[in-house]
Amino acid sequence: MKVSYHHGDLPRAMVRQAVQIIQRDGLHALTLRGVGEQLGVSRTALYRHFTDKNDLLKAVAAEGFRMLQAELHEAWTSGGEGRLGFAAMGRAYIQFAVNHPSHYRVMFGGSLRGSDMPTPDPDGTGDAFGTLVHALEALQRAGVVRDDPPMQLALYVWAVVHGVAMLAIDGVLKPPADIVALTTLAIERLRTGIEAPPAG
């Protein structure tokens, strides 16, 4: 079925269509030609915006990282930028993967080379990982989190929530209740694992 789009918004329409194809048929089924057929546009029009499939995947990943960063930032700030905010970030990360599995697989599934991944902002405030690092630094300043290198702590936190996210979108955690239960346990164990030791 062909999908219409507003003129002047072809790149956005291509990204949206790519996400739908990945969700329906898998990453292997994505081609520029297939996207063009679904949108009813010529190959010439497609190549004005994306040189190849990898270029289109980079756009899908960039959109995904922007959405993830926004959701993590919202979780952190609405949670009061403390322990509750940190826990909310963990839940938001896993929920993002569940709600946007196609984006998530492109972002972290190895389909893009490292050099093709979106470039983080220099100060780390505009990318998802940088948002996590800044949250951990704030918790360290508040004496809530142990004084380990923030980057290493962030990698540890990411490894845990990424593992839960992959189990969730791969269908290993079947009922939604299983996702919630493991998410809750993972976040609680993360909290106890990185919290600052008692003073004295």
C-alpha positions, 0 to 999 in steps of 0.5 A: 500500500502506497503512503502519501506524504506532504511535498517538501517532507520527503526525507521525514516520510522516508524515515517513517516508511523505513521504520514501518518496513523494519517493524513489519519485515525486519531490517534485512527487508529495507531497501531504498527502492522499497521505500520509494515504491511505498511512497510512490516516488522516483529513485531520482527523488530518493537519491536527492536525500539519501545516497544509499540504505546506510544513509537512510539508516543513519537518519533513522538512528539520529531520529531515535537518539533525539527521541530517546534523549528527550524522553530521558531528559523529561524523566530526569527533570519530572522526577526531581533530578534525584533518586526518583528521577534516576529511576524514572530514566531507567524505566523511560529507557526500557519503555522507549525500546518497547515503544520504538523497537525499529528505531532501537534495533537500528540504533544499537543492533550493529547495522551501522558502523561506529563511524556512521553513528550520529555524533554527540553534542560536544558538551554531552547535553544533547545526546542520550548517553550524555544525559545519563552522564550528566545525571550521574554527575549531579547525583555524585555532587549530591552525595547520592552516587559513589565517586567512581568515574562517571563515564564508567558508571554510565556504561554500567547503567547502560549495559543493565538497562540495554540488556533488559530492553533487548530481552523485552523487544526480542520477546524473551519477556513475554507478558508486559508484567515480566518487563515491568518486574525485571525493570523494577528489579534491575533499577533497584539493584542498580541503585544499591550498586552505585549508591554512595557508601555511608559517611564515616 
